[in-house]
């Protein structure tokens, strides 16, 4: 019994779980080992309707609530972090800003393709010297009348350099007044002269997802490609990250659920001293703590989604969800490795991959420290 879930949520969960078990799970370890992004699986996620599912039908979506989307991310993350990252980033960072701030012309032009799974869109925010502090942004955009000229670079951008990447929303400095910077967001389409992307390899986690660097060198885009209005960049960024935190929280929750399930199964099968190791109190207590943390995380996240879906302020709860779900993912994966013993350090056991994949969750889209700072402001510190 869950007060936040309706019948359609249970149907979506089962459908996505079946899909993830059937299509993603059998290939996850191999793709991770090869550091290989899969356009085929991405397109299959699109065919399942997992991209833009919260959009109205006229834009290619299904009119679902945000909780339905979060459940989908949770279920994909339950079997693989890389494909959950592709799914979450494209929805919250790619589709979200265009839907929330784009003109009707922009929505009709971009969103149907982005919901299909055949096209992906990135969000260019992070820079080498601008992570938690966006004021360090150096990418600059100049108003040339009929065009904007972008110069600068971005780093650690998800979905920015694969065959399905159709464009990126770039946040850039459009004016400087003393210590204050004005930020503006622009839509840059694939093959625009002056824009180059390259994949980043050698990652610890999400090795089958696409992470890229972007370079803008005299990149000219039409004046109409502005997202929102000039100077709205900070507002677009903050609102986008509020929703994005729910996505990262869902990834943490799903990863924790998957790590717990495989650890419980292993503990029931592994025997020492003549009985399953799950029967030893030290292990049974660890598993009980895992289950409790996951249940608490799920209720916190679903409450935040309920607030968003019902047009209540949800920013504090989003930060709390991102913080708690990512932190318990780390704890559950760590205890999972411990219970697996030496096998937990071997690639043939998926807990090893889950242990690696959880680590970015406390960093991406706002570190745990930033989440605590956000929460402290909301509670009046």
FENSULKA-V677896 format. One record per pair of residues at least 24 apart in sequence whose C-alpha atoms are under 8 Angstrom apart, sorted by the first residue. I is the first residue (numbers start at 1). J is the second residue. D is the distance in Angstrom with one decimal. If there is no record, write none. Layout:
BEGIN
I/J/D
I/J/D
END
This chain:
BEGIN
4/302/6.5
4/303/7.2
4/306/6.9
9/67/7.9
9/68/5.9
9/71/7.6
12/68/6.9
12/71/7.6
12/72/7.2
13/71/6.2
13/72/6.4
13/75/6.8
16/72/6.0
16/75/6.3
16/76/7.1
17/75/5.5
17/76/7.0
20/75/7.2
20/76/5.7
20/79/6.7
21/79/7.1
24/79/7.4
24/80/7.4
24/83/7.9
25/79/5.7
25/80/6.9
28/79/7.9
28/80/6.3
28/208/7.9
29/350/7.4
29/353/7.8
31/207/7.6
31/208/5.5
32/82/7.9
32/206/7.3
32/207/5.0
32/208/5.0
33/207/7.5
34/207/7.9
34/208/7.7
35/201/7.5
35/207/4.8
35/208/5.0
35/209/7.8
36/207/7.1
36/208/4.9
36/209/7.4
37/162/7.6
37/208/4.7
37/209/5.4
37/210/6.2
38/208/7.3
39/118/8.0
39/163/7.4
39/164/7.1
42/83/7.7
42/86/7.7
42/117/5.9
42/118/7.5
43/116/7.2
43/117/4.3
43/118/5.5
44/117/7.0
45/87/7.9
45/117/6.4
46/115/6.4
46/116/4.9
46/117/3.7
46/118/7.2
47/116/6.6
47/117/6.7
49/115/7.4
49/116/7.5
50/87/7.5
50/115/7.8
51/87/7.0
51/90/7.4
51/91/6.0
51/114/7.2
51/115/4.8
51/116/6.9
51/117/6.7
52/91/6.0
52/95/6.7
52/114/7.6
52/115/5.2
53/115/7.7
55/99/7.8
59/107/6.9
59/108/6.2
59/111/5.6
59/112/5.1
60/111/6.6
60/112/4.5
60/113/7.7
60/115/5.7
60/116/7.5
61/112/7.7
61/115/6.6
65/309/6.3
66/305/6.4
66/308/7.6
66/309/6.2
67/302/6.8
67/305/5.4
67/306/7.0
67/309/7.5
70/246/7.3
70/247/6.3
70/250/5.9
70/305/8.0
71/250/7.2
73/247/7.0
73/250/6.0
73/251/6.3
73/254/7.5
74/250/4.8
74/251/5.5
74/252/7.8
74/253/6.3
74/254/4.2
74/255/7.6
75/254/5.9
76/254/7.2
77/250/7.8
77/251/5.3
77/252/7.6
77/253/7.9
77/254/4.7
77/255/5.2
77/258/7.7
78/251/7.9
78/254/4.3
78/255/4.9
78/256/7.4
78/257/6.0
78/258/4.4
78/259/7.7
79/254/7.9
79/255/7.3
79/258/6.2
80/255/7.6
80/354/7.6
81/206/5.8
81/251/7.1
81/255/7.1
81/354/7.4
81/357/5.9
81/358/7.8
82/205/7.8
82/206/4.2
82/207/6.4
82/208/5.3
82/209/4.9
82/357/7.8
83/206/7.9
83/208/7.2
83/209/6.4
84/251/6.6
85/158/7.9
85/206/7.3
85/209/6.7
85/251/7.7
86/158/7.3
86/159/6.7
86/209/6.1
86/210/7.5
88/244/7.8
88/247/5.7
88/248/7.4
89/122/7.6
89/158/6.6
89/159/7.5
89/244/7.7
89/247/8.0
90/120/6.3
90/121/6.0
90/122/6.7
90/159/7.2
92/240/6.9
92/243/6.5
92/244/5.2
92/247/7.1
93/121/7.9
93/122/6.6
93/123/5.5
93/240/6.5
93/241/7.8
93/244/6.8
94/120/7.3
94/121/4.7
94/122/5.0
94/123/5.8
94/168/7.5
94/169/7.5
95/121/7.0
96/240/6.9
97/236/6.9
97/240/6.3
98/227/7.3
101/227/6.3
101/228/5.2
101/236/7.5
102/227/5.6
102/228/6.0
103/227/7.8
103/228/7.5
118/164/6.0
119/164/4.8
119/165/5.9
119/166/5.8
120/159/6.6
120/164/5.5
120/165/4.6
120/166/5.7
120/167/7.3
121/159/6.6
121/160/7.2
121/165/5.7
121/166/5.8
121/167/5.1
121/168/5.4
121/169/7.7
122/157/6.9
122/158/6.3
122/159/5.5
122/160/5.4
122/165/7.4
122/167/6.4
122/168/4.4
122/169/6.3
123/157/6.9
123/158/7.7
123/168/5.4
123/169/4.8
123/170/6.3
124/154/6.1
124/155/7.9
124/157/6.3
124/168/6.3
124/169/5.7
124/170/4.6
124/171/6.2
125/154/6.7
125/157/7.7
125/170/6.6
125/171/5.7
126/154/5.7
126/155/5.7
126/156/6.7
126/157/7.3
127/153/6.6
127/154/4.6
127/155/5.1
127/156/7.8
128/154/7.1
128/155/6.3
132/366/6.5
132/367/7.5
132/370/7.3
135/181/7.0
137/172/7.1
137/173/7.0
138/172/7.4
138/173/6.9
139/171/7.8
139/172/5.1
139/173/6.1
140/172/5.1
140/173/4.6
140/174/6.0
141/172/5.8
141/173/6.0
141/174/5.1
141/184/8.0
142/174/6.2
143/174/7.8
145/223/7.3
146/222/6.3
146/223/5.3
147/220/6.2
147/221/5.5
147/222/4.6
147/223/4.7
148/219/8.0
148/220/5.5
148/221/5.3
148/222/6.3
148/223/6.0
149/218/5.9
149/219/5.4
149/220/4.5
149/221/6.6
150/216/6.0
150/217/6.8
150/218/5.9
150/219/5.0
150/220/6.4
151/215/7.8
151/216/4.8
151/217/4.9
151/218/5.7
151/219/6.6
152/215/6.1
152/216/5.1
152/217/6.7
153/213/7.3
153/214/5.4
153/215/4.4
153/216/5.8
154/213/5.7
154/214/4.9
154/215/6.6
155/212/6.3
155/213/4.4
155/214/6.3
156/200/7.8
156/211/5.6
156/212/5.6
156/213/6.1
157/211/5.3
157/212/5.0
157/213/6.4
157/214/7.8
158/209/7.5
158/210/5.6
158/211/4.5
158/212/6.4
159/209/7.5
159/210/5.1
159/211/6.2
159/212/7.3
160/197/6.7
160/199/7.8
160/210/6.8
160/211/6.5
160/212/5.5
160/213/7.6
160/214/7.6
161/197/5.5
161/198/5.8
161/199/5.7
161/210/6.7
161/211/7.3
161/212/5.8
162/199/7.8
162/210/6.5
165/190/7.1
166/190/4.9
171/233/6.2
171/237/8.0
172/233/7.7
174/230/7.8
174/231/7.4
182/231/5.4
182/233/7.6
183/230/7.5
183/231/5.1
183/232/6.4
183/233/4.4
183/234/6.0
184/226/7.7
184/227/7.8
184/229/7.3
184/230/5.2
184/231/5.0
184/232/5.7
184/233/4.2
184/234/7.6
185/226/6.1
185/227/5.4
185/228/7.5
185/230/7.6
185/232/7.3
185/233/5.2
185/236/7.8
186/225/5.7
186/226/4.5
186/227/5.4
187/221/7.9
187/225/5.2
187/226/6.2
187/227/6.5
188/221/6.6
188/225/7.3
192/219/7.1
192/220/7.5
192/221/7.6
193/218/8.0
193/219/5.9
193/220/7.2
194/218/5.3
194/219/4.1
194/220/7.2
195/219/5.9
204/356/6.2
204/357/7.5
205/353/7.7
205/356/5.2
205/357/4.5
205/358/7.6
205/359/7.3
205/360/7.2
206/357/5.7
241/365/6.5
242/315/5.9
242/318/6.3
242/319/7.4
243/318/7.3
244/365/7.0
245/318/5.9
245/319/6.5
245/321/7.5
245/322/5.3
245/365/6.7
245/366/8.0
246/301/7.0
246/304/7.8
246/305/7.5
246/318/5.7
246/321/6.8
246/322/6.2
248/322/6.1
248/326/7.4
248/361/6.5
248/364/7.9
248/365/7.7
249/301/7.0
249/321/5.7
249/322/4.3
249/323/7.5
249/324/7.7
249/325/5.1
249/326/6.1
249/361/8.0
250/301/7.5
250/325/7.4
251/326/7.9
251/361/7.8
252/322/8.0
252/325/5.0
252/326/4.7
252/327/7.8
252/328/7.5
252/329/5.2
252/358/6.9
252/361/6.7
253/294/6.7
253/297/6.7
253/298/6.7
253/325/5.5
253/326/7.4
253/328/7.9
253/329/6.6
255/329/6.2
255/354/6.8
255/358/7.2
256/294/6.8
256/328/7.0
256/329/4.6
256/330/7.8
256/332/5.8
256/333/6.6
257/294/6.8
259/332/6.7
259/333/5.8
259/336/6.4
259/351/6.2
259/354/6.7
260/287/7.4
260/290/6.7
260/291/7.4
260/332/6.6
260/333/7.6
260/336/6.8
262/351/7.4
263/336/5.4
263/339/7.0
263/340/7.0
263/351/7.8
266/340/7.1
267/339/7.1
267/340/7.6
283/339/7.2
286/335/7.3
290/332/5.8
293/328/6.6
294/325/8.0
294/328/7.4
297/321/7.0
297/324/6.5
297/325/5.5
297/328/7.9
301/325/8.0
316/374/7.3
316/375/5.8
316/378/6.3
319/371/5.3
319/372/7.7
319/374/6.9
319/375/6.5
320/371/7.0
320/372/7.9
320/375/6.9
322/371/7.5
323/362/7.2
323/368/5.5
323/371/6.1
323/372/7.5
326/358/7.3
326/361/5.3
326/362/5.6
327/361/8.0
327/362/6.7
329/358/6.2
330/355/7.3
330/358/5.8
330/359/6.8
333/358/7.5
END
